[in-house]
Every structure is written in C-alpha cells, then in structure tokens.
Amino acid sequence: MAKVTIRQTASPIRRKSDQRATLVGLGLNRIGRTAVLDDTPAVRGMIAKVAHMVEVLA
C-alpha cells in the first residue's frame, strides 16, 4: 500500500478540540514532528481536516 508522509507545521493551541484529536490520531502532537501513514481515504480525510496545520511531504 502507498504511504504518505506528513509534518506538523502549526500549533494546536487555540484550535478546536476535534482538530487537536485529529492531530493525535495522525500521530502528531508537536511542531516539526513527522508521521508516515498508509494512504487511505480515512487518512486523507483527517489530513484535509487539519490541512492548515500540516504539510504533505510525499
């Protein structure tokens, strides 16, 4: 299965709690941290929800 690499670029401070939970679900919780995940529709939906706080590397 294809992989996608994401990096957190912004802080979850003063964000809605569901956005914070989405970052934790993606394996991110600190600026600069990266995660390599399977490229599934569920993961893509989570990335879309917090697109303003992450960048997709691959």
C-alpha positions in Angstrom: 0.0 0.0 0.0 1.2 3.5 -0.7 2.5 5.7 2.1 2.1 9.4 2.8 4.4 11.4 4.9 3.0 14.4 6.8 4.7 17.0 9.0 3.0 19.3 11.6 3.8 22.9 10.9 1.5 24.8 13.3 0.5 24.6 16.9 -2.9 23.2 18.0 -3.1 25.9 20.7 -6.4 27.8 20.4 -7.8 25.2 17.9 -11.0 23.2 18.3 -10.7 20.1 20.3 -11.7 17.9 17.4 -8.7 19.3 15.4 -6.4 18.5 18.3 -7.8 15.0 18.4 -7.2 14.6 14.7 -3.6 15.6 15.0 -3.1 13.0 17.8 -4.9 10.4 15.6 -2.4 11.2 12.9 0.5 10.6 15.3 1.4 14.3 15.5 1.4 16.4 18.7 4.4 18.8 18.3 5.5 21.2 15.6 8.1 19.6 13.3 7.1 16.0 14.1 6.6 13.8 11.0 4.5 10.6 10.6 4.4 8.0 7.8 0.9 6.6 7.3 -0.9 4.4 4.8 -2.5 6.4 2.1 -6.2 5.6 2.7 -9.3 7.7 2.3 -9.6 7.9 6.1 -6.1 9.3 6.5 -6.7 11.7 3.6 -9.9 13.0 5.3 -8.0 13.6 8.5 -5.3 15.5 6.6 -7.9 17.6 4.9 -9.5 18.5 8.3 -6.2 19.9 9.6 -4.6 20.9 6.3 -3.9 24.4 7.7 -1.6 22.8 10.4 0.2 20.1 8.4 2.1 19.7 5.1 2.2 16.6 3.0 5.7 15.6 2.1 5.2 12.5 -0.1 
